[in-house]
Amino acid sequence: MQAKELRARARAELADELLRLRKEQFALRMQQATGQAVKPDQFGKVRRNIARVKTVMRELEASGARKT
């Protein structure tokens, strides 16, 4: 997922994507805690995707504040 793709989405879609990523992050933590095999690189990927979504949401918020 790239920031360019995220910027084309609506705020509601971004909020849904953020919720989905948080749930995925939680599931990965639970799998690690129970000793199930988890791909260790997934933790970083999900964390970076969450940061991208939050950054784009913040950009939308800041640009909306300037217009009014």
N, C-alpha and C positions, 0 to 999 in steps of 0.2 A: 504494500500500500504506500503510495507516494502522496506528498502534500498536495501536489497538483490535482490529483483525483479527489482528495478531500475538500479542496476549495470549491469544487463544482457541486457539492452536496448542500442541502438545506440544513438549518440548525437542528431540526428535529432528527434528521438522519444521523447527524454527527453525535447527538446525544444517545441515540440508539446504538451506534457503533461503539461509543465509549462504554456503555453498559455491557455490551457483548464482550469487549476486551477485558473489562474488569472481572467478569465471570470466568473468562478463560484463564486469567491470571490466578484467580482463586482456585480453580480446578487444578492447575499445574502445581500450586503449593500443596494442595491436599494429596495429589499423587506422589509428590516428593516425600511428604510426611509419612505416608503409609508404605513407602518403600517400593512403589511400583516404578517400572522403568519409564523414565521421562527423558526426552531429548534435552540436554542441558542448554542448548542454544535457544530454545523456545522462550526461556525466561527473558532474555535480553530482547528478543524480537517483539514480544508482547509489550514489554516496558517501553520500548522505543515507539511502537505504534500508539500506545496511550499518550505519550508525550506529543506525537504529531497531531493527534486529534485535539488534544487540549490546546495546542498552539494555534491551530486553525480556528478553533472556537473563540479563543482570545482575540485573534486578529479580526474576526467578524464583529465581535463585541466592540472593539476599539474603533473600527471603521464606521460602525453604526452610531457611535457616540459623537464622532466628528461631524456627521451629516446633519444632526439635529441642532 
